[in-house]
Amino acid sequence: MVVGFIGAGSIGGAVITGLVRNGFDNDQIVVKGGKSNTAKDLQSQLGFQMVPKIKQMTEPEVIFIAVGITALDSVLSELQPIIEDKLIVTFTGGATIAQLKKKLGSDAKVATAIPNTPVKVGAGFTGISYSDNFELADKKKVSSVLGYTGQVVEVPEEQLSTIGTVAGCSPAFLDLFLEALSDAGVKHGLSRKLAYEAAIGMAIGASKLAKQSDLTVPELKDEVTSPGGSTIRGVAALEENGFRNAVIKAVDAAEGVD
Ligand SMILES: NC(=O)c1ccc[n+]([C@@H]2O[C@H](COP(=O)([O-])OP(=O)(O)OC[C@H]3O[C@@H](n4cnc5c(N)ncnc54)[C@H](OP(=O)(O)O)[C@@H]3O)[C@@H](O)[C@H]2O)c1
């Protein structure tokens, strides 16, 4: 199946990279880039096809739109004459299914999705909401493509923004935690390299365990906190310093609420 991308910046580029690096045929990807050389530079690494105009994207069955909100309107206008029965998936933050349909027509099959940057390494999490006329076979088609980049989960549109924060903004939150943890390691005598190796290795392993274990996340925490031990003292110190509240406030802030 041929897929198209309009925009290959941070998130478009991350998804294309995830597809190609995880086995999706680069010959089956058609990209329309913007004004800079970003898309061309990526093409020289990944070898997909490029077209200079959106109206030339006739071949793709699925088109992913990965431009910012200010470019969206003109992109949709250019896309509208060629959509036929194409499946249109936009990553543009703030674009709603109703807005997309208003612009592309009520019969258009549209979806909004929020991938996160781990898609680049095939370990992404993409929340996606589909318009009512998306059939099961259409959803399977889109999931089969995005599946190359990691997990794809359908969510109600009203929850998409929160999913975007919990899975999409939080790689930055986790990076901050990993940096802080490595600072602590260095404070206690580890080399920076070893401290990062330990912190990142832990995060990968703990996440894998949380995903695969029959235990819940709190039960996994309980398993490591022996009575009177060092881990529960660390947990208490994190709570004393507002760790849980800081995380909740970070999500509130990203969502734009107090
Ligand atoms: N970054 C993330 O982690 C993330 C995750 C999920 C969703 N999103 C959403 O995805 C959207 C894009 O974000 P981003 O971070 O990827 O922004 P970005 O890095 O600025 O990428 C946007 C790309 O769109 C290209 N573009 C603009 N107009 C175009 C046109 N008419 N035709 C083809 N390409 C065009 C730009 O190309 P030139 O610069 O070459 O003109 C640019 O490379 C935003 O709405 C954002 O909220 C981002």
PDBQT file of the ligand as one rigid body, heavy atoms in Angstrom, charges set to zero:
ROOT
HETATM    1  N1  LIG A 301       6.442  17.168  17.532  1.00  0.00    +0.000 N 
HETATM    2  C1  LIG A 301       5.648  16.280  18.132  1.00  0.00    +0.000 C 
HETATM    3  O1  LIG A 301       6.076  15.482  18.989  1.00  0.00    +0.000 OA
HETATM    4  C2  LIG A 301       4.195  16.207  17.740  1.00  0.00    +0.000 A 
HETATM    5  C3  LIG A 301       3.465  15.087  18.125  1.00  0.00    +0.000 A 
HETATM    6  C4  LIG A 301       2.135  14.956  17.706  1.00  0.00    +0.000 A 
HETATM    7  C5  LIG A 301       1.543  15.973  16.952  1.00  0.00    +0.000 A 
HETATM    8  N2  LIG A 301       2.275  17.084  16.630  1.00  0.00    +0.000 N 
HETATM    9  C6  LIG A 301       1.611  18.134  15.822  1.00  0.00    +0.000 C 
HETATM   10  O2  LIG A 301       2.059  17.976  14.489  1.00  0.00    +0.000 OA
HETATM   11  C7  LIG A 301       2.104  19.253  13.853  1.00  0.00    +0.000 C 
HETATM   12  C8  LIG A 301       3.479  19.446  13.261  1.00  0.00    +0.000 C 
HETATM   13  O3  LIG A 301       4.400  19.484  14.343  1.00  0.00    +0.000 OA
HETATM   14  P1  LIG A 301       5.971  19.341  14.145  1.00  0.00    +0.000 P 
HETATM   15  O4  LIG A 301       6.544  19.381  15.501  1.00  0.00    +0.000 OA
HETATM   16  O5  LIG A 301       6.254  18.186  13.257  1.00  0.00    +0.000 OA
HETATM   17  O6  LIG A 301       6.272  20.720  13.365  1.00  0.00    +0.000 OA
HETATM   18  P2  LIG A 301       7.482  21.021  12.375  1.00  0.00    +0.000 P 
HETATM   19  O7  LIG A 301       8.707  20.339  12.811  1.00  0.00    +0.000 OA
HETATM   20  O8  LIG A 301       7.476  22.500  12.179  1.00  0.00    +0.000 OA
HETATM   21  O9  LIG A 301       7.000  20.332  11.003  1.00  0.00    +0.000 OA
HETATM   22  C9  LIG A 301       6.006  20.844  10.193  1.00  0.00    +0.000 C 
HETATM   23  C10 LIG A 301       6.458  20.614   8.782  1.00  0.00    +0.000 C 
HETATM   24  O10 LIG A 301       5.418  20.986   7.904  1.00  0.00    +0.000 OA
HETATM   25  C11 LIG A 301       6.031  21.408   6.700  1.00  0.00    +0.000 C 
HETATM   26  N3  LIG A 301       5.069  22.178   5.914  1.00  0.00    +0.000 N 
HETATM   27  C12 LIG A 301       4.515  23.381   6.166  1.00  0.00    +0.000 A 
HETATM   28  N4  LIG A 301       3.686  23.724   5.169  1.00  0.00    +0.000 NA
HETATM   29  C13 LIG A 301       3.698  22.707   4.271  1.00  0.00    +0.000 A 
HETATM   30  C14 LIG A 301       3.051  22.449   3.045  1.00  0.00    +0.000 A 
HETATM   31  N5  LIG A 301       2.186  23.334   2.505  1.00  0.00    +0.000 N 
HETATM   32  N6  LIG A 301       3.314  21.306   2.399  1.00  0.00    +0.000 NA
HETATM   33  C15 LIG A 301       4.182  20.399   2.920  1.00  0.00    +0.000 A 
HETATM   34  N7  LIG A 301       4.834  20.581   4.065  1.00  0.00    +0.000 NA
HETATM   35  C16 LIG A 301       4.591  21.723   4.744  1.00  0.00    +0.000 A 
HETATM   36  C17 LIG A 301       7.193  22.247   7.181  1.00  0.00    +0.000 C 
HETATM   37  O11 LIG A 301       8.178  22.283   6.178  1.00  0.00    +0.000 OA
HETATM   38  P3  LIG A 301       9.203  23.506   6.015  1.00  0.00    +0.000 P 
HETATM   39  O12 LIG A 301       9.651  23.871   7.386  1.00  0.00    +0.000 OA
HETATM   40  O13 LIG A 301      10.230  22.902   5.141  1.00  0.00    +0.000 OA
HETATM   41  O14 LIG A 301       8.416  24.619   5.341  1.00  0.00    +0.000 OA
HETATM   42  C18 LIG A 301       7.677  21.466   8.390  1.00  0.00    +0.000 C 
HETATM   43  O15 LIG A 301       8.753  20.600   8.088  1.00  0.00    +0.000 OA
HETATM   44  C19 LIG A 301       1.753  20.297  14.921  1.00  0.00    +0.000 C 
HETATM   45  O16 LIG A 301       0.408  20.677  14.787  1.00  0.00    +0.000 OA
HETATM   46  C20 LIG A 301       1.958  19.553  16.225  1.00  0.00    +0.000 C 
HETATM   47  O17 LIG A 301       1.070  20.008  17.231  1.00  0.00    +0.000 OA
HETATM   48  C21 LIG A 301       3.598  17.196  16.960  1.00  0.00    +0.000 A 
ENDROOT
TORSDOF 0
